[in-house]
Amino acid sequence: MKKILTAAQMQAIDRCAIEEYGIPGALLMENAGRQSVETLKRKFPDLATQKIVVFAGKGNNGGDGFVMARHLLNMGADVCVFLLGKIADLKADAKLNAGIAQKTGVETHEIDAANFKSFDHRLRHSDLVIDAVFGTGLSKPATGFYAEVFEKINHLQKFVVSVDIPSGVDSDSGNLIGPHVRADLTLALAMLKRCHATYPSAGVMGDIAVIDIGIPPKAVAAQSISVEMVEPADITAWFPERTSHSHKGDYGHVLVIAGSTGKGGAAGLTALGALRAGCGLVTLALPESCQKAVEFNPLEVMTIALPETKNGTLSIRAKDLLIEQMQGKSAVAVGPGLSTDPETVQLLQEFLPTVNIPLVIDADAVNCLAQCGGLKTLNFSDAILTPHPKEMSRISGLSTEEIQANRIESASRFAHENGVTLVLKGARSLSAFPDGSVCVNPTGNPGMATAGSGDVLTGIIAGLIGQGFKTRSAVIAGVYLHGLAGDIYVEEKGAEISLIAGDLLDNLPESLKRVLPG
């Protein structure tokens, strides 16, 4: 897992490296600038022939820019620094490196609103623009001259490199808090920050490269870092090898409770998601009229017809049958296509507290919980909720805007306060756990914003649990594989817009192939 830091955690790590390990701040800045240039050399083999402009702020981010400018000059590049301020106003390591850069011949200009336009010619004829204005310390929108500079950088249509984070981005929430730079490449210093991993800020990062600046691992370990991003190797380690003499009973039996009139497809997608994920057996429990429609499609899924209301939704009379069907199962997945008919809500309110095996709650089951008082009315453990932001709003009482404004904090707090595992779906889906930790998922694409996509995810997670995965591993792996299946579709077809939920099922075998051991 890649650790993801808040701005305060990164500052504490820097401080620890300097004060406890005796690494001078100037050396960390030198490492940041030198290693950033090395990264650019790998990206641009002809870097020494480029005309480069560095926009530097007055803080440490600007100091990193001065170090980069010096190393670029030493290798023969045509480079100049536009300092947004006065050299006399610089402090500490930034001032030290500005002085060194000037002494070694780096062309430096103090830029303000009055003289900025006089440098248009130099900007128009540049090849590469480096944004080293603001780092992780920005907490309010850029205004005035800074906003003008960011607009100019964005309209130059040059390749833009941002140092640590694009200027104008909020480091912790990932919000674009005002005028901001849109980068083609972001050089994340030392470690990833939350804005690198979450949207909308991730959408202005371009490619991201993590730059080793020489921070001791022990300085990182001293921080309680609870947010991470999953890597393929993490998932590979969770898949046990299947023995040649195994049988379907060895890989679990999932009970899927889903569907209502007109929404039987959601039930089928969930059941197939569980099977495609490797579960040995799936029983699909759905209203009797829906059962007749799906009995032979999908063929691989066993079905149980349940009493229904006059509206074609699950009736309260299904309760005892569901309790009976739950016996001997490995996991339960409930919610896709159920509807929020009052009688169905009552059924879930009475049935869910009886569940004593891992439980995946999605879609209308989440909406039902919101109607009947939420999680506080229930008493179950090992529960997984998989809402999209609007469903999360209903169950949490927060507005969708509040949730989206700080997805990591919203998900972490909800999971911790309610003692559940939460998958907050959306761009960079989040898996949050009762201990408050959060895993950010790197896979997936906008094409997956399509009907039935979440139903497939519910099935995948339940299918992994069914075959023996721990809850945490099943959730992280399920979300990753689900997104990867969408990415594989786009790789092969080249169009996000045409992706449908069934394509996720079709590409799940290739998704698994890429992460399975051996």
C-alpha positions in Angstrom: 0.0 0.0 0.0 1.1 3.5 -0.8 0.7 5.8 2.2 -1.2 9.1 1.6 -0.5 12.0 3.9 -2.2 15.2 5.1 -0.3 18.4 4.8 0.2 18.4 8.6 1.6 14.8 8.6 4.1 15.8 5.8 5.2 18.8 7.8 5.6 16.7 10.9 7.7 14.2 8.9 9.9 17.0 7.5 10.3 18.4 11.0 11.2 15.0 12.4 13.8 14.4 9.7 15.4 17.8 10.4 15.2 18.0 14.2 15.5 14.3 15.3 17.6 12.9 12.5 19.8 16.0 11.9 19.1 16.2 8.2 19.4 19.9 7.2 16.3 21.4 5.5 18.6 22.7 2.8 19.7 19.2 2.0 16.0 18.0 1.7 15.4 20.9 -0.6 18.5 20.1 -2.6 17.3 16.5 -2.9 13.9 17.5 -4.0 15.1 19.8 -6.7 17.9 17.5 -8.0 15.7 14.3 -8.0 12.9 16.3 -9.7 15.3 17.2 -12.5 16.4 13.6 -12.8 12.8 12.6 -13.2 12.4 15.2 -16.0 15.4 13.9 -17.7 13.8 10.5 -18.0 10.6 12.0 -19.2 12.4 14.3 -21.7 15.6 12.9 -23.2 16.2 16.2 -24.9 15.7 18.3 -21.7 19.0 20.1 -22.1 17.8 21.6 -25.3 14.5 23.0 -23.9 13.6 26.5 -23.0 12.2 26.4 -19.5 10.5 28.9 -17.3 10.2 28.3 -13.5 7.5 30.2 -11.6 8.6 30.3 -8.0 6.7 31.4 -4.9 8.2 32.9 -1.8 8.1 29.7 0.3 9.8 26.4 0.2 8.0 25.4 -3.0 9.8 28.3 -4.6 13.1 27.2 -3.1 12.6 23.8 -4.7 12.1 25.6 -8.0 15.4 27.5 -7.6 17.3 24.3 -7.0 15.7 22.8 -10.2 16.6 25.8 -12.2 20.3 25.5 -11.1 20.5 21.9 -12.1 18.7 22.5 -15.4 21.2 25.3 -16.1 24.1 23.0 -15.2 23.0 20.5 -17.8 22.8 23.2 -20.5 19.1 24.1 -20.6 17.9 27.6 -21.3 16.2 28.3 -18.0 14.9 31.4 -16.1 13.0 31.9 -12.9 10.1 34.2 -12.5 9.9 34.9 -8.8 6.4 36.1 -7.7 7.8 38.5 -5.1 11.1 40.0 -4.0 14.3 38.0 -3.3 14.7 40.2 -0.2 11.4 38.7 1.2 12.6 35.1 0.9 13.5 33.3 4.1 15.7 30.4 5.3 16.4 27.6 2.8 14.4 29.3 0.0 16.5 32.4 0.3 19.7 30.3 0.4 18.9 28.5 -2.8 17.8 31.6 -4.6 21.2 33.1 -3.8 23.0 30.1 -5.0 21.0 30.0 -8.2 21.8 33.6 -9.0 25.5 33.2 -8.3 25.7 30.2 -10.6 24.1 32.2 -13.4 20.4 31.4 -13.3 18.4 34.2 -14.9 16.0 35.5 -12.3 13.2 38.1 -12.6 11.1 39.5 -9.8 7.6 39.5 -11.2 4.6 41.6 -10.2 1.3 42.7 -11.7 3.0 45.8 -13.2 5.8 44.1 -15.2 4.3 40.6 -15.9 3.1 41.3 -19.4 6.5 42.4 -20.5 7.6 38.8 -20.2 5.0 37.5 -22.6 7.5 36.9 -25.4 9.7 34.7 -23.2 6.6 32.7 -22.1 5.3 32.2 -25.6 8.6 30.8 -26.7 9.2 28.5 -23.8 8.9 24.7 -24.2 8.3 23.7 -20.5 6.8 25.6 -17.6 7.5 24.6 -14.0 5.0 25.6 -11.4 6.8 26.0 -8.0 4.5 28.7 -6.5 2.4 27.1 -3.8 2.9 23.8 -2.0 0.8 22.0 0.6 0.4 25.1 2.8 -2.2 26.9 0.7 -5.5 27.1 2.6 -7.5 29.9 0.8 -8.2 30.7 -2.8 -5.5 32.5 -4.8 -6.5 35.9 -5.8 -5.3 39.0 -7.7 -1.9 38.6 -9.3 -1.5 34.9 -8.4 -4.8 34.2 -10.1 -3.6 36.0 -13.2 -0.4 34.0 -13.2 -2.3 30.7 -13.0 -4.6 31.7 -15.8 -1.6 32.6 -17.9 0.1 29.3 -17.3 -3.0 27.4 -18.2 -3.5 29.3 -21.4 0.1 29.0 -22.7 -0.6 25.4 -24.0 2.9 24.3 -22.8 3.8 21.2 -20.9 3.3 22.1 -17.3 5.2 20.5 -14.4 4.0 21.2 -10.8 6.3 20.7 -7.9 4.6 18.7 -5.1 1.0 19.8 -6.0 -0.4 22.1 -8.6 -0.7 25.6 -7.2 -4.2 26.5 -6.1 -5.2 23.0 -4.9 -6.2 22.2 -1.3 -3.8 19.5 -0.2 -6.1 17.7 2.2 -9.6 17.8 0.7 -8.5 17.6 -2.9 -10.8 20.6 -3.7 -10.0 23.2 -6.3 -10.4 26.1 -3.9 -10.1 28.8 -6.5 -7.8 29.6 -9.5 -5.3 26.8 -9.9 -2.7 25.4 -12.2 -3.5 22.4 -14.5 -0.4 20.2 -14.7 0.7 17.6 -17.2 3.1 16.1 -14.6 3.1 16.5 -10.9 6.2 15.7 -8.9 5.0 14.6 -5.4 7.8 15.3 -3.0 8.6 12.4 -0.6 5.1 10.9 -0.6 1.6 11.1 -2.0 -0.7 13.7 -0.4 -4.5 13.3 -0.3 -5.0 15.7 -3.2 -3.0 13.4 -5.4 -5.4 10.6 -4.8 -8.9 12.3 -4.7 -11.0 14.2 -7.1 -11.5 16.8 -8.3 -7.8 17.7 -7.7 -6.6 14.4 -9.2 -8.0 15.6 -12.4 -5.5 18.5 -12.7 -2.4 16.5 -11.7 -1.6 14.9 -15.0 0.8 12.0 -14.5 2.2 11.8 -10.9 5.8 10.8 -10.0 6.8 10.4 -6.4 10.2 12.0 -5.7 12.6 10.5 -3.1 14.0 13.5 -1.1 15.8 11.4 1.5 13.2 11.2 4.3 14.2 8.4 6.8 11.5 5.6 6.9 11.5 5.8 10.7 10.3 9.5 10.4 7.3 8.2 8.4 6.6 5.3 10.7 6.4 7.7 13.6 3.2 9.2 12.1 -0.2 7.5 12.4 -1.0 7.4 8.7 -4.5 5.8 8.2 -5.0 6.5 4.5 -3.4 4.4 1.8 -3.7 3.5 -1.9 -3.9 -0.1 -2.9 -1.3 -1.6 -5.3 -1.7 -4.8 -7.3 0.8 -6.7 -5.2 -1.3 -6.2 -2.1 -4.3 -8.0 -3.8 -2.2 -10.8 -5.2 -1.1 -11.9 -1.8 -4.7 -12.4 -0.6 -5.6 -15.0 -3.2 -5.0 -18.6 -2.0 -3.9 -21.2 -4.5 -6.7 -23.5 -5.5 -6.0 -27.2 -5.1 -6.6 -29.7 -7.9 -8.9 -31.8 -5.8 -11.2 -28.9 -4.6 -14.9 -28.6 -5.4 -17.6 -25.9 -5.5 -18.4 -26.3 -1.8 -14.9 -25.2 -0.9 -15.5 -21.7 -2.3 -18.5 -20.6 -0.5 -22.2 -20.1 -1.0 -23.6 -16.5 -1.3 -27.2 -15.6 -0.8 -28.3 -12.6 -2.9 -31.5 -10.8 -1.9 -32.5 -8.5 -4.7 -34.9 -7.5 -7.4 -38.5 -6.2 -7.9 -40.8 -5.8 -10.8 -38.8 -4.1 -13.6 -35.5 -4.5 -11.8 -34.7 -8.2 -12.1 -31.6 -7.3 -14.1 -30.0 -5.8 -11.0 -30.5 -9.1 -9.2 -28.9 -11.1 -12.0 -25.9 -8.8 -12.3 -25.2 -9.1 -8.5 -25.5 -12.9 -8.6 -23.2 -13.2 -11.6 -20.7 -10.8 -10.0 -20.4 -13.2 -7.1 -19.9 -16.2 -9.4 -17.4 -14.4 -11.6 -15.4 -13.4 -8.5 -14.9 -17.1 -7.8 -17.7 -18.0 -5.4 -18.7 -21.7 -5.7 -22.4 -21.3 -5.4 -25.0 -18.5 -5.5 -28.6 -18.6 -4.5 -30.7 -15.6 -5.7 -33.8 -14.8 -3.6 -36.2 -12.5 -5.4 -39.9 -11.8 -5.7 -41.8 -14.7 -7.3 -42.8 -12.8 -10.5 -39.1 -11.8 -11.0 -38.0 -15.4 -10.3 -40.1 -16.6 -13.3 -38.4 -14.1 -15.5 -34.8 -14.9 -14.5 -35.1 -18.7 -13.9 -33.0 -19.5 -17.0 -30.9 -16.4 -17.2 -28.4 -16.6 -15.7 -28.3 -20.4 -16.0 -25.5 -20.7 -13.4 -27.5 -19.1 -10.5 -30.0 -21.0 -8.3 -33.1 -19.0 -7.5 -35.7 -18.9 -4.7 -39.2 -17.4 -5.3 -40.3 -15.2 -2.4 -43.7 -13.8 -1.5 -44.3 -10.4 -3.0 -46.4 -7.3 -2.5 -49.0 -6.2 -5.0 -46.4 -3.9 -6.4 -44.0 -6.8 -7.2 -41.6 -6.1 -4.3 -40.5 -8.4 -1.4 -43.2 -8.9 1.2 -42.9 -9.1 4.9 -44.0 -12.7 4.5 -40.6 -13.5 3.0 -38.9 -13.0 6.4 -39.0 -16.6 7.7 -38.0 -18.0 4.3 -35.0 -15.7 4.2 -33.9 -16.7 7.7 -34.1 -20.3 6.6 -32.2 -19.7 3.3 -29.4 -17.9 5.2 -28.5 -21.1 7.1 -25.3 -22.6 5.7 -24.5 -19.6 3.6 -21.1 -17.9 3.6 -22.3 -14.3 3.0 -25.4 -12.3 2.2 -25.7 -9.5 -0.4 -28.9 -7.4 -0.2 -30.3 -4.4 -1.9 -29.9 -4.2 -5.7 -33.3 -3.4 -7.3 -35.3 -4.1 -4.2 -37.3 -0.8 -4.2 -38.3 1.1 -1.1 -41.8 -0.1 -0.9 -43.0 0.3 2.8 -43.5 -3.4 3.2 -40.0 -4.2 1.8 -38.6 -1.6 4.3 -40.3 -3.4 7.1 -39.0 -6.7 5.9 -35.4 -5.5 6.0 -35.9 -3.8 9.3 -36.9 -7.1 10.8 -34.6 -9.4 8.8 -31.2 -7.6 8.8 -30.7 -7.8 12.6 -31.0 -11.6 12.3 -28.1 -11.9 9.9 -25.1 -13.4 11.7 -22.7 -13.9 8.7 -20.9 -11.2 6.6 -23.4 -8.9 5.0 -23.1 -6.6 2.0 -25.8 -3.8 2.0 -26.2 -1.9 -1.3 -28.6 0.4 -3.2 -32.2 0.2 -2.0 -31.2 -1.7 1.2 -29.1 1.4 2.1 -32.1 3.6 1.3 -34.3 1.4 3.4 -32.0 1.8 6.3 -32.2 5.5 6.0 -36.0 5.3 6.1 -36.2 3.1 9.2 -33.7 5.0 11.3 -30.4 3.9 10.0 -27.8 1.7 11.5 -28.7 2.6 15.1 -31.8 0.5 14.8 -29.8 -2.6 13.9 -27.5 -4.9 15.7 -25.2 -6.8 13.4 -21.5 -7.1 12.9 -19.3 -7.6 9.8 -21.6 -5.3 7.7 -20.4 -3.7 4.5 -22.3 -0.7 3.1 -21.7 0.3 -0.6 -23.5 3.6 -1.2 -22.9 6.2 -3.9 -22.8 9.8 -2.6 -26.6 10.3 -2.7 -27.3 7.1 -0.8 -24.5 8.1 1.6 -26.3 11.4 2.2 -29.5 9.6 3.1 -27.9 7.2 5.5 -25.5 9.8 7.1 -27.6 12.9 7.3 -24.9 14.9 5.5 -25.6 16.6 2.2 -24.1 15.2 -0.9 -22.1 18.4 -1.2 -20.7 18.0 2.3 -19.7 14.4 1.5 -18.1 15.2 -1.8 -16.2 18.2 -0.4 -14.2 15.9 1.8 -14.8 12.3 0.9 -12.0 10.8 2.9 -13.0 12.4 6.2 -16.7 11.7 5.6 -16.2 8.0 4.9 -13.7 7.5 7.7 -15.9 9.2 10.3 -19.0 7.3 9.3 -17.3 3.9 9.3 -15.7 4.6 12.7 -18.8 6.0 14.4 -21.1 3.2 13.2 -18.6 0.3 13.4 -19.2 -0.8 9.8 -17.1 -1.1 6.6 -18.1 1.5 4.0 -17.4 1.6 0.3 -18.1 5.2 -0.8 -18.4 4.8 -4.6 -17.5 7.4 -7.1 -14.3 8.7 -8.8 -11.6 7.1 -6.7 -13.9 4.9 -4.7 -13.0 4.8 -1.0 -13.0 1.8 1.4 -13.4 2.9 5.0 -13.2 0.6 8.0 -14.3 0.7 11.7 -10.8 1.6 12.9 -11.1 4.9 10.8 -8.6 3.8 8.2 -9.3 4.4 4.5 -8.1 2.8 1.3 -8.2 4.8 -1.9 -8.8 2.7 -5.1 -6.8 3.8 -8.1 -8.7 1.8 -10.8 -11.9 2.7 -12.7 -13.0 5.3 -15.2 -16.0 7.6 -16.0 -17.5 4.9 -18.3 -18.4 3.0 -15.1 -21.0 5.6 -14.2 -23.7 3.4 -15.8 -26.7 1.5 -14.5 -25.9 -1.8 -12.9 -22.2 -1.1 -12.3 -22.7 -1.0 -8.5 -24.7 -4.2 -8.6 -21.8 -6.0 -10.1 -19.5 -4.6 -7.4 -21.8 -5.8 -4.6 -21.7 -9.3 -6.1 -17.9 -9.3 -6.4 -17.4 -8.3 -2.8 -19.8 -10.9 -1.6 -18.2 -13.6 -3.8 -14.8 -12.9 -2.4 -16.1 -13.1 1.1 -17.9 -16.3 0.2 -14.6 -18.0 -0.7 -12.9 -17.1 2.5 -11.6 -13.5 2.1 -11.6 -11.4 5.3 -13.9 -8.5 5.1 -11.2 -5.9 4.7 -9.4 -7.8 2.0 -12.6 -8.6 0.1 -13.7 -5.0 0.0 -10.3 -3.6 -1.1 -9.8 -6.4 -3.7 -13.4 -6.2 -4.9 -13.3 -2.5 -5.5 -9.9 -2.8 -7.3 -10.9 -5.7 -9.5 -14.2 -4.0 -10.4 -12.5 -0.8 -11.5 -9.8 -2.7 -13.3 -12.4 -4.6 -15.3 -13.7 -1.2 -16.5 -10.2 -0.1 -17.4 -9.6 -3.3 -19.4 -12.7 -2.6 -21.4 -11.5 0.9 -22.3 -8.0 -0.5 -23.2 -9.6 -3.0 -25.6 -12.5 -0.9 -27.0 -11.1 2.6 -26.7 -14.4 4.2 -25.6 -15.6 4.8 -22.1 -19.0 6.0 -23.3 -20.2 2.6 -24.5 -19.3 0.7 -21.3 -22.2 -1.1 -19.7 -22.4 -3.2 -16.5 -22.3 -6.5 -18.4 -18.9 -5.5 -19.8 -17.6 -5.5 -16.3 -18.6 -9.1 -15.9 -17.1 -10.0 -19.2 -13.8 -8.4 -18.3 -13.6 -9.6 -14.7 -11.7 -12.8 -15.8 -8.9 -10.7 -17.3 -9.0 -8.4 -14.3 -8.4 -11.4 -12.0 -5.7 -12.8 -14.3 -3.7 -9.6 -13.9 -3.6 -9.9 -10.1 -3.7 -13.6 -9.4 -0.4 -15.1 -8.2 1.7 -17.1 -10.7 
